[in-house]
């Protein structure tokens, strides 16, 4: 990835955008608008940064501000519960497969 960035930064940027779009479009439809809004905020923060380190610091601050907000922890807890339920369901499904 670093090599492709050094060899063709424009191509790397397009591949990055394509990968982000693929993730957003593969998400459930009811989440896509929110994901696009988050990506817009990420893009704005990146454009305000003077260099890659500044960009990383800005994005880290943005994530930490959300995590410590009134909405952050309840949402994170909810997502963790959802992942646990999905994982348990997957384990049950896998246990039904024939053993080799």
N, C-alpha and C positions, 0 to 999 in steps of 0.2 A: 504494500500500500504506500509506504513512504517513497519507494522507488518510482511508482507511477505518479506520485505527486510531484516529485522533482523533475521527472521526464516530461510531463505534460500537465501543468497545473489546471489548465482549462478543462482538459479531459477528466481529470480527477474530480474537479468540482461538479461536472455534469454527472459523473458516476455517483457521486455523493447525493446529489439531488434526486437522481433516479432511484437510488436505494431508499431514501426517505419516502419518496412517493409510493414505492412498492409497499413499504410497511404501513403507511397510512391507508392505502386502498385495500390492504388485506385485513385491516381492523374491521370490527363490526360497524355497520353503517351509522349507528347512533353515536359512535365515538369519533368518527372521521372529522366532523366540524371542530370538535375540541382539539383534536390532534393538529389540525391545520392551524388553529389559533396559537397553540403552543409553539409550533414550528415557526410561525410568523414572529413571535416574540424572540425566539432563539436567533433567527436571522437578523432581527433589528439589533440585538445585543452584539452579535458578531460584527455587524457593519459599524457600530460605534467604537469598537476596539481599535487601538492603533497598531496592535501586533497580535500574534497567536497566543502569547502568554496572557495578555490583557483579556483576550476573548475567553480563554479558559477560566480566568478568575471571575469575570462577569457572569458566565454561565453557572459557575459553582455557587456564586452568591444568589443568583436567581433561584436555583434549586433549593438552597438552604433556607432562603426567605420563605419559600412555599412550605417546605417541610415543617418549619417551626411556626407556621401560621395556624390559625384556628381550624382551617380546612385541611391542612396538611396531614397531621397525624391520624385523624379519623379516616381520611381517604386511604392512607397507607395501610392502616389496620384492616380496612374493608377489602383492599386488594389482596392482602396477605391471607385473609379468610377465604377469599374466592380462589386463590391459588391452591390452598390446602384442600378445598372441596374438589377442585379439578384434579389434583394429584391423586387424591383418594379414589376418585372415579376411574382414573387411568390405571391405577394399580389393580382395581377390581376387574377391569376389562382385560388387563394383561394376564391376570391369574386364570382367566377362562380359556386362554390360548393353550393348545396342546404343548406339552413339554417335549423337548427334543432329546 
